[in-house]
Amino acid sequence: MIELVAKIDTKHIKTMIAFTYLDSKGKIKTNSKNAVAIRTLGELEKAKSHAATKNDIFVIREWNEGNVNTLIFAGLGKGKELTQEDFRRVIGAAYRRLESEKIMQSFICKDSLQKLFSKEEVTGSITAEAVELAGYLFNDLKSKPKELPSLQVMGSKTFAAGFKQGQIIADAANFARNLGDMPANLLTPTVFAKRAQEKAKGTKLKVQIWDETRIKKENFGLMLGVAQGSDQPPRVIHLEYNGAGKSQKPIAYIGKGLTFDCGGVSIKPSGGMEEMKYDMCGGANVLATMIAIAKLGLKVNCFAMVGCTENMVNGSATKPGDVHTARNGKTVEVSNTDAEGRLVLADLLCYASEKKPAAIIDAATLTGAMVVALGDLHTGFYTSNDKLAKKVNDAAGDCGELVWRMPVLQEHMSDMKGTYSDLNNMGTPSRKAGSAQAAGFLKEFVPEEIPYAHFDIAGTAWSVGNRLNYIRGGASGCMVRTFVEIAKKWKA
């Protein structure tokens, strides 16, 4: 959607975007050196037509001065208060305006990007990232795909280095979004695994796909208990990346990859069930994280596992009250077959823990309780490790994603104790702290000495376009940027 060029093609591209801001005295300014743009901005300020506040987009058609016939001013607000996330949202607002105005080609005035942040590399990264994220649209199944705006921009070598990084991260996130938006009949566990292999080609990722025979050999009894209700065979996607020395312990990323979830025998209400194709977003986002890490060439070791299956109903489906055995030997009574994500994750967490990683991070659209608690604005995460919590908060803050640390205590773990088995997949019947209880259940499969964080993305994995103008409806790719940032700054 955006291209870094040595020279703007002003012969064909006649729309210029220039960023404006308010100085300490409240005067409208721009870093653009275009004399006509500066004069026009002064006239707009006198007429009070453009306030330069955040996301204030002003379009002048038939401008016809120099090589430009359409001029767009994008307000950044008070210059000293501009954050990286503010800039993403302004770019998102500008891109949406291009769509509504049906302007298919434009360029960003490079001078107006100067001195927005202390490092040009940061400006380049955010510019590429925001435009690519804003320009994503699930067009795959349309007979006549919608045409989307494209942009050009110029920049220094430092800007270009950041620009490339931003493109890599956005491309990975958009890949995850595409997987999430794909209907379940076209994204089965088998197809999910094949797409992972295809996307990893040309990188230093080692990819293994476990079939049902291998899954049984690894004693993933809980995952198989979920999968037995579907005619589609399960898959585990295993990825490994080694960018550091052999002595460095890896970070483990674990993802829930339920390509469709009807709830099993404890079937969900029919209203909105079509959205359950998004139940694999945790897995997609973990996969995207690994792809970005590999393409960025980060100096870190990590591996990832995505458990892919469907939760469906057939004659072999798990029934409420059935008991299955996890990889670590713990038995689990399945009181509600719609609490299946934690069962799939449990076996993966057991396997990952045996590798003694530096930390384990999982992502899953796990509980409706998380949506009730935090809505679609924050991603809730659970960890009892303060150092890991700080890494998460710092990384999320740096890349503009909102997270909120939630409590997981011994009492939540105790709520998951079973009557007829070691554990029950549902907590107390009072419906209190459902997300925390799910986190408590997962902690049963990770030794306390391993730093562990569980991300419940049920509220933020899709349909957050009303919150972030650079992410339209559909899958969001949430936490990809945060997970990559954690790896980028990882220090054990």
N, C-alpha and C positions, 0 to 999 in steps of 0.2 A: 504493500500500500504506500510505502514511502521509500524513495531511492536517494542515496547519497551520490551526488554528481560533482564533477569538476567544474561544470558550467551549466547554468540554467538554460533550458531550451525556451527562450522567450519568443521564439518565432511561432511556437504552437501553444505555449502556456502563458496565458494572459492574466491570471489571477494571482495576486500576491497577498500573503498573510503576514502581518506585522504585529508584534506583541507590544502592548502598552502597559504602563504602570503609574502609580501615584507616588510622587516624591514626598519628602517629609513635610512639605508645605501644602500637600494636597493637590499639586499641579500635575496635569497629565503629561507623561513623558514617554519617549520611546528611544531605544538604543539604535534604531534604524538611522542610517546616514543618508537615506533617500530624502532629498530636499523637498520634493513635492509632497511626500508622505508627511513630513514634519509640518509643512505649511497647512496641509489639509487637516491634520490633527488639531492644530491651533484653532482653525475655523470651527471644527466640531466642538471643541471645548467651549468656545464663546457661545455657540448655539445650544450648548448642553445636550448634544445629541449622543455623545459617547462619554460614559462616566469612568471607564477603565477599571471598574470594579471586577472582582473575580467572575469569570465566565460571561462578562458582558461582551457580546460579539456584535460588531457593527459592520454592515456590508454596504459598500458604495458601488452600484452598478453603473455601467457606461461612464466610467471615470476617464478613460482614454487619454492618459498622460504618459509620455514615455512609451515603454513597451508593455504597459499594464492597462487593461480596460476594466478590471474589477479589483477593488482594494478591500481587504478585510482586516479590521483592527480587532485583536483579541485581548481583552483586559485581564491583567494579572493581579489587580488590587494593589495594596501597599507593598512596594518593592522589597523593603526590609523584612516583611513578614512572610514572603513567599516560601512555601515548603515544596519539597519534591512532589508530594501528593497533590498539592494545589496545581502545580504545573501539569501533571497528568490530566487532571480534571478540566483544566482550561483547554488543553489540546483536544480532549474528548468533546468538549462543547463546540470547539471550532470545527471538528470533523463532522459532528452531527449537523452543523449549519451548512457545511458543504453538501451534505446529502439532501437536506431540505431545499436548498437552492439549486440542486441538480448541477453543481459545478464539479465536473469530472476530473479536471486537471488544475493544479495550483502549485505554487512554490512558497516556501517560507523565507522571508527576508532574513538572511543569515546575521546581519548586523543586529537585528532586534533580539537575537538570542545571546548576545554578548553580556557578560557579567551578571547573568541571572543567578549563577551559583559560583562557588569558589573554584570549582574545577570544570573545565570544558568537557571533560570526559563524562561527568555526571549529566550535563545538559544533553550531550549526544545520546547517552543511554536512554534517558527518559523520553526524549523526542521520538526515537525509533520505537521504543516499547509502547508508548501511549498510542501512537498512530496505528501500529500493527494490531494492538488489542482492540482499538475502537473500530478498525476496519474489518474485523472478523464477522462473518455472517455465514450461517449454515445454509449454503446454497446447493449442496450436493445433489439433492433429489428434485430440484426444480427443473421443469422442461425448458424454461427460459430464465436462467440465473440472472439475478439483479446485478447491474453494473454498479461498481463502487468507486468513490473518488480515489485518486492517486495523487501523491505529492512528491516534490523534489526539494532537496535542501543541499546547501554547500557547507563545508566545514573544514577545520584544520585537521592535521593528523591526530591530534589528541581527541578532538570531537569525533573523528572517524572511528577511533579505537572504542570509545564508549558506545557509539552508534551500533557497531557490530555486536557488542555484548547485548545491547537492548534488543536487537533483532533476534538473537539466539534465544533469549529468555521468552520473548513474546511468541516466537514460532513454536516453542515447546508448549507454552500455555495454550496456544490456539489449537495445537494438536490434541491436547487433553480435552479441550472444549468440543472439538469435532467428534471425538470418541463419545463424549457424553451426550451430544445431540443426536447421534446416530440411533435409529430405532432398533429395538432389541432383536427383531427378526434378521437384521443386517449386521448386527454386532453380537454374535454368539461368543461364548468363551473361546472357541477355536479361532474365530476371526480376530478377536481381541489379541490373542497371542501372536497370530500371524502379522498383524499390524505393528505390534511391538518389535518383532524381528525386522520388519521392513524399515521402520524408522531408525533402528539402531545401526543399520548398514552404514559403513564409512566412518563409524566412531570406534573408540576403544572399549566399547561396552561388550562384555561377554554375556551372551543371552542363552539361557536354557529354558526349554518349555517342557514342563512335566505333564505327562498324560495321566490318565486315571490309574494305570498300572503303577507308575512311579509314586503317585499320591498315596495309593494303598500301601506301597512298600515303606513309605515314610511315616506310616501310622497316623495319618491325618483323619482320625475317626470323626471328629466334629464337622470338618468341612465336607466329608463324604456323606454325613448324615443330612446335611443341607442339600447336597447335590442329588441325592437318590430320588428326589421328587421330580426331577427334570429329565427329559429325553435328550438334552444336550449334555455331552460329557464335560466334566470340569477340567480346568487347566490351572497350573501355577506358572506364572512368569517369574523367572529368577534372573536378575541382572547383577553384574559385578563390574566395578570400575576401580582401577588402581592408578591413582595419580600421585601417590606419595610412596615413601619407603615401606618395605615389608614390615618394619617394626611398628608402624602406626596402625592402631586398631581402627577398624572401619566404623562408619556410621551406618546403621541399618534403617532403611525406609520400608515400611510395611503398608500395603494398601488393600482395601476391601474392593473387590471387583465383581459385584453382583450385577450381571448384565440385565437382569430383570428380576423384580421381587414382587410377587403377588401376595406374599405373606404365608405361602404354604397352606396347610390345613387351617391355620388360624388366619383365614383370608382377609385381606384388606377390604375396606369399602370400595365400591367401583368408581366413585367420583374421584377423579384425579389420579387413578391408578396408572394412567398412561405416563405419568411423570416418573414412575419407578424404573424407567430405563436409565435414569440418572443415579441409580444406586451403585454404579461402578465408578463414580467420580473420584473417590478416594484413591482407587487403584490407578485411574488415568492420570491423576495429578502426581502421584508418586513416580509413575513411568516417565512423565514429562520432566520431572525433577532430575531424574537420572540422565535423560537425554541432554538436558541443558548443561549439567555438570560435565558430561563427557565432551560436549562441543566447546565449552568454555576452557576445557583443559585444566580444571582446578586441581591444585596440589593437595588432594585428599583421597582417602580410600573409602569406598562405600559399596554397599550392596542393597538390593531391593527385592522384595517378593510381593507379588500381586496374586491374590486368590480369586480366581474367576469361576463363577458358576451361576446358575439361575436358582431361584427359590420358587418352585412351582408345585403343582398338585397332580400326582398320578397315583396309581395303585400301590406304588412302593414308597410314597412320601412318608417322612417322619410324622408321627402322630403326637399330639400333646400327651406327655407322660412317658414317652420313650426316653431311654437312657443311652447315651453314646460315650465313648472313651476318647479322650484327647491324646495327643502324641506323648505327653508327659505322664500318662497313666491316670490322670484325674478323670472321674466320671461326672457326667453332667446330665441332669434331667431336663428335658426340653418341655417346659410348661407352656411356652408360646412359640410356635414355629416362626412367627414374624420377628422374633428377636434372634435372627439368624446371622447377622453380620458379626456379632461378637464370637460366634462359634467358628466362623471362617478365620477370623483374626487370631483366635486363641492358638490354633495349630501353627500358624505362621510365626507367632511370637515365641512359641516354644522352640521352634527350629532356629530362629534368629538368636535367641538367648544362648543356645548351645555354642554359637560361634564367638561368644564373649566379646561383643562389639563395644566400642567406646560409648555408644548411646543407641537407643531404639526410638524411632519416631514413627507413629502410624497415623493414617488419615482414613476416615470413614464417614459416610452418611449414616450415622449410627442410630440416633434417637430423635423422635418427635419432641421429646422433652427439651432438647437443646434449642429447638426452634422456639418453643414457648419461652425459654429463659432469655435468649439473646437475639431472637428474630433473625433478620438477614443482614445485619450490620457487622457483628463481631463473630469470629470463629472462637468457640470455646476450646481451651486445651487444659488437660489435666496432667500434672506431674507433682511428685513429692520431692523432686530434686530442685533446690533453689538455684543452683548454678545453671542447670539446663533451662530453667524458667527464665533466667536473665538472658541467656543466649537467644531464646525464642522472642522475648520482648524487644531486645535490641535489633534483631534481624527484621522483625515485622515492622518496627518503627522506621528502620532505614529504607524499606521498600514500599511503605505506605499501606500495608495490609493491617486491618484491625483485628486484634486478638484479645482474649480475656481469660486470665487464669482462673480456673474453677477448682473447687475443693474436692479432693478424694482422700478419704480417711479410712482408718481401720473399720469404723462402723459401716461404711459403705461396702467394704469387702465382706463383712459379717452378714450383711443383708442378703448376700448371694449364696450362702451356705445351703446345701440341699437337705432334704428329709430322707430321701431314699437313695441319694447319691452324694458325692463329695460337694457338688455345686448344683445350683439351679440357674437356668439362663434368664430367669426373671427375678426381680427383687421383691420387696414387700408389696402386698396387694394394694396398699394405700395410694399408689402412683406418686409417691413423694421422691424427689431427687432421682428420677429415672435415668438421667444422663450420668450422674455421679455413680449410681449403682452399676451401670454398664462399665464405667471406667474401673470401678472396684473389681468387677468380674475379670476384666482384662489383666489387671495387676496380678492376679493369681497365676499368671503364666509367664511372668517376668521376674527373675530374682531381684531382690531389693538392691543389691550392689550394682546393678546396671542402670544408669540414668535412663529414664523412660518418659516419653511424653505422648499422650493420646490426644489427637485432634478430632473433635466431632464437628464435621462440616455440614451437617444436615441442613442448617439454615443458610449457608453461604455458597453451596456447591452449584446452585443454579437459580435463575430468575432473580438476580440482584440488580438488574439494569436501572431500576428506579433509584438506586442508591449511588451507582457509579456510572457517569455518563460515558466513560470509555469502555464499559462492559455492557453490551446490550443484553436482552433477554436470552435465556438458554443457559448452557453450562458456563461457569465463570472462570474455571482454572484456578480457583482460590488456593492459596498456600504454596503454589509452585514458586513464586518469587521469594517467599519467606524461607522455604526449604533450601533453595539454591543459596540464599544469603547466609544461612546457617553453615552450609558446607564451605562457602567462600571464606568465612572468617573462623573456621573451626580451629580451636586449640584445645586439646584434651586437658 
